[in-house]
Amino acid sequence: MKYKRLTKEQFEALYQEFSNFLATQSIDKAEWDSIKTNKPEVAEQELDVFSDLIWEGVLTNAQYLEHFSKSHIFLFHCQETLIQSIVLKSLDTEVDFMQKEGLQWLSDNLFTDTVEIHLGKKTYEQERNMAIFDLITQGAILSDGQLYLQINGIIQS
């Protein structure tokens, strides 16, 4: 397996896609039920292959990631050959970016001495999708990029 198996909840949400995946291999519901019962190792392989296909599609389309912690916000723009980052750090120990009030505080204090801003960019040390997957396994989430674009726009102006 290249990535990791989808959770039960993710499989349930992707029920139709999984059915289509099995259909492309000429496996109908009756045969799938038989495989699960009589050849569980084959069923496990099918689940793994489907999981990797889903992850590959998601990661290929990923453009922005966000990772929030109490005192840091990591914003990533995943381009074809490199990843750009904006890291925001609160120097005020009372601020918690995991709370709505923390984001309001950031808005009010972005250009004060209580916020450090670091910009970076790095070419991928490994295959792009694997690098993005690693960030996700460390806690980053897929994003529409709105926060990255807003902060980047403010910094650039």
matplotlib code that plots the C-alpha trace (Angstrom):
import matplotlib.pyplot as plt

x = [0.0, 1.3, -0.8, -3.2, -6.5, -9.6, -11.6, -14.9, -16.7, -14.8, -15.7, -19.3, -19.2, -17.7, -20.0, -21.1, -17.5, -16.4, -19.2, -18.1, -14.5, -15.6, -17.8, -14.7, -13.2, -16.5, -17.2, -20.9, -22.3, -22.8, -19.3, -17.9, -19.8, -18.3, -14.8, -15.2, -16.2, -14.0, -11.0, -10.6, -7.0, -8.2, -10.9, -8.2, -6.2, -9.2, -9.8, -6.1, -6.1, -9.3, -7.9, -4.7, -6.7, -8.8, -5.8, -4.0, -6.9, -7.3, -3.6, -3.1, -5.9, -4.7, -3.5, -3.7, -3.3, -3.7, -2.4, -3.5, -2.0, -2.4, 0.3, 1.0, -0.8, 0.9, -0.5, 0.8, 0.4, 1.2, 2.5, 3.8, 7.5, 7.6, 5.6, 5.3, 4.5, 3.3, 3.9, 2.1, 3.3, 1.6, 4.1, 1.2, 0.8, -2.8, -3.8, -5.2, -5.5, -7.7, -10.4, -12.5, -11.3, -7.7, -8.4, -10.1, -7.0, -4.8, -6.9, -6.5, -2.8, -1.3, 1.2, 2.1, 5.2, 3.0, 2.9, 5.9, 5.4, 7.7, 7.6, 9.2, 9.4, 10.9, 11.1, 9.7, 12.3, 10.1, 7.2, 4.7, 1.7, 3.7, 5.0, 1.4, 0.3, 3.0, 1.8, -1.8, -0.7, 1.0, -2.3, -2.7, -6.1, -7.1, -8.2, -9.8, -6.8, -8.8, -6.8, -3.5, -4.5, -5.8, -2.6, -0.3, -2.2, -1.8, 1.9, 2.6, 0.8]
y = [0.0, 3.4, 5.5, 4.2, 2.4, 4.6, 4.4, 2.6, 5.9, 7.0, 3.7, 4.2, 7.8, 6.4, 3.5, 4.3, 4.9, 1.6, -0.2, 1.3, 0.3, -3.3, -3.2, -2.2, -5.5, -7.4, -8.0, -7.7, -7.6, -11.4, -12.0, -9.3, -11.0, -14.3, -12.9, -11.3, -14.6, -17.1, -15.0, -12.3, -11.6, -10.7, -8.5, -6.7, -6.2, -4.7, -2.3, -1.3, -0.7, 1.4, 3.4, 4.2, 5.2, 7.6, 9.0, 9.5, 11.5, 13.6, 14.3, 15.1, 17.7, 19.2, 22.8, 24.1, 22.7, 24.2, 23.0, 24.7, 24.4, 26.5, 29.0, 28.3, 28.3, 26.6, 27.4, 25.6, 26.1, 22.8, 23.5, 21.1, 21.1, 23.0, 23.9, 27.4, 28.1, 30.8, 30.2, 32.4, 32.2, 33.9, 35.2, 35.8, 32.6, 33.3, 33.1, 29.8, 29.5, 26.4, 28.7, 31.2, 34.0, 33.1, 33.8, 37.1, 38.0, 37.2, 39.4, 42.3, 41.7, 40.4, 43.2, 43.7, 42.5, 39.7, 37.8, 36.3, 35.6, 33.3, 32.6, 29.7, 27.5, 24.2, 21.8, 18.4, 16.0, 13.1, 12.5, 15.4, 13.4, 11.5, 14.8, 16.1, 12.9, 13.2, 16.6, 15.3, 12.4, 15.1, 16.9, 19.2, 19.3, 20.1, 23.6, 25.9, 28.2, 31.2, 31.9, 31.3, 33.7, 36.3, 36.3, 36.2, 39.1, 41.2, 40.3, 41.1, 44.5]
z = [0.0, -0.9, 1.5, 4.1, 4.1, 4.2, 7.4, 7.7, 7.6, 4.5, 2.8, 3.7, 2.3, -0.9, -1.2, -4.8, -5.9, -4.4, -6.1, -9.4, -8.7, -8.1, -11.3, -13.3, -12.2, -13.0, -9.3, -8.4, -4.9, -4.7, -5.8, -3.4, -0.5, -1.5, -1.7, 1.8, 3.2, 1.3, 0.4, 3.0, 1.9, -1.6, -0.1, 1.9, -1.2, -3.0, -0.1, -0.2, -4.0, -3.8, -0.9, -2.8, -5.9, -3.8, -2.0, -5.3, -6.7, -3.6, -3.3, -7.0, -6.8, -3.5, -3.7, -0.2, 3.3, 6.7, 10.1, 13.3, 16.7, 19.9, 19.0, 15.2, 11.9, 9.0, 5.6, 2.5, -1.2, -2.9, -6.4, -9.0, -8.0, -4.8, -1.7, -0.3, 3.3, 5.5, 9.2, 11.8, 15.4, 18.3, 20.9, 23.3, 25.3, 26.1, 22.4, 21.1, 17.3, 17.8, 19.1, 17.1, 19.4, 18.5, 14.8, 15.7, 17.8, 14.8, 12.5, 15.0, 15.7, 12.5, 12.1, 15.7, 17.6, 19.1, 15.7, 13.9, 10.2, 8.3, 4.6, 3.0, -0.1, -0.7, -3.6, -2.8, -1.4, -2.4, -4.8, -4.5, -3.5, -0.8, 0.6, 0.8, 2.4, 5.0, 5.9, 6.2, 8.5, 10.7, 11.1, 8.1, 6.4, 2.9, 2.4, -0.2, 0.2, 1.3, 4.4, 2.6, -0.2, 2.2, 4.3, 1.3, -0.3, 2.8, 3.1, -0.5, -0.5]

ax = plt.figure().add_subplot(projection="3d")
ax.plot(x, y, z, "-o")
ax.set_aspect("equal")
plt.show()
